[in-house]
Amino acid sequence: MKVFFATDIHGSEICWRKFLNAAAFYKADMVILGGDVTGKVLVPILAMPGYWEVSFGGQRMRLETKTELDEIQRKIRDRGSYPSVMAPEELDALSEEDGSVDRRFTLEMTRGLDRWLDMADGKLRGGDIPCILNGGNDDIWEIDDIIEQSPCVSFAESKVLDIGGFYLASMGWTNPTPWNTFREAPEDVLATKIDAVVSQIPDMGRAVFNFHAPPYGTGLDEAPALATSAASTWPRWAGPTRRRGTPSARHPRMCWLPRSTRSCRRSRTWAGRCSTSTPRPTAPAWTRRPPWTRTCGRRTAARS
């Protein structure tokens, strides 16, 4: 049996298409996506009278035709973000109402996942080619039920699946990260979760472990150490972000986040309306309002 495995596509639609096409290209009997399926950034597209406006890739663009609109939405999705067409008044309301950004983000994310599952149904011949998806620490909880209900894919989270006589044990939880993501837990809790999954394996000699956390000691789990004081080195344009409540003792540096969507890889960012002024040379274009960052379901605002 030939299995094609990929992971961490983080909402990139072009990567999802390649994943689905890999079944035919490599003549795979099964395809498995190991987690971190969804993206991190919501990009508003303003619907103006007779045209649309969007800030994307550091540029402010005016779209005159539906063809241009469709093309920019494709580019946004390919990069792992979620386009959302809205009126300027709707954007104002989203920026002012508590919790509305999270709700809109979840709505666009689940809509995008539904689109992906429809693609999978066609590419994988309605389930003839087995496709297994797993959650990752960056994935919100709402995706679980959507994937479970799909007729063309199998959701593997916290399960042991029989794959041709081998037993695939899957878990998307990881040990703690500096970004306070959705599916993470301290080592003792993580050990309990692992034991609960592994206990389902009938034959350990034929077990395959699909755990989202990189194996210890392989080099894959290495990451730069974060400083523990506000005096640590950040880009000059990075500003403080105040969380609700106090930062955890485990990650005291978590009360500071860079404003750039590219500089906090595991945060979910609300890319709001851009200023008409020239951006600083060391940073992407600024938003008129504080950029919204979504991390583990909490909304925080970067203060100037």
Steps between C-alpha positions, in 0.01 A plus 500: 500500500630845403411791730550870425545705819507878541441740786480867604351655187347776718210598277691516170255397230772434243663259747164330557455452124849355473423268790187372327675467163784305659277193524486465121849638430679262735245222454444502875253261658431748783571865587547631855516860620659512843354823640500882495250497218363852542643848447575799722405821321167656397529757219204739462408613148295819507201509264479860376249643247610346169834359620683320784802595711744268675838521670706194418870426469587846628300674227166679489306383193187619325311225317275611218361169373365174639789323327751709696309428819504125437873509423596682820283265706682206341839654587389566858382140542817360343705689757306342784268790584124547483350774280181660631301746288318758712370856496705771676227529764530128569873536548439785744260282698742208508774724634278635777292206619649265758537146367375582150842453340531151645152408379566626149839330493344167600223542241743560213729222618222241515368613162848451358523153650164407345638609160806283553293196588295549184826502303607181675177327404572563133875437498487183710210348307246535778707315758642223279847625597512514882585844638579552868511845663618583847483815710809690606572731789415803282160366390184628665256252656222580251672308221464166679127453441524625141764244410322224694186555292679489165427184297829513310759542779565344841579705810779335696530714814547286815417183307672185377412422138571175317693584181559177314596292801697776672362715780519878464487674839440874463510797733517870412589623849849632570702604800478873592601756239572871544182578303242343732333304221179300511618141546793510737555377853775456760708185479308308767164569334648422160629166629149410618356585158767294324434203728127521425566477126775239514290273721267446203775340286445122477852418373786735588722325247283643222442846647554827310506814715352813344574745782514868413778588745846435348687205652734597782871498421466496121576868445152561365388637836771766529390865516657831602471579871277799580630775722320554829512880513359785296855610423562206269578559134199550272465682170492876557142521379375230737265633764360364823179301500300492820310179565189476710609394843861433588747302291564148618798436721618238253521753216556845655601643161155426360377851582713628212433417138630657176243680292603332177294197398823341384686545826275297727465182300243328719271795566174556316489853369222733399642696205292815534464809283832651393607856547542722196830624636832355390593198715821495693780343300564224755139386535197402294226755440333611821135467578299806601375305799716271711557170320298216647689193608316179577689252712319209665166672455602818682486837329775748577575845364848637432530844654697781341 
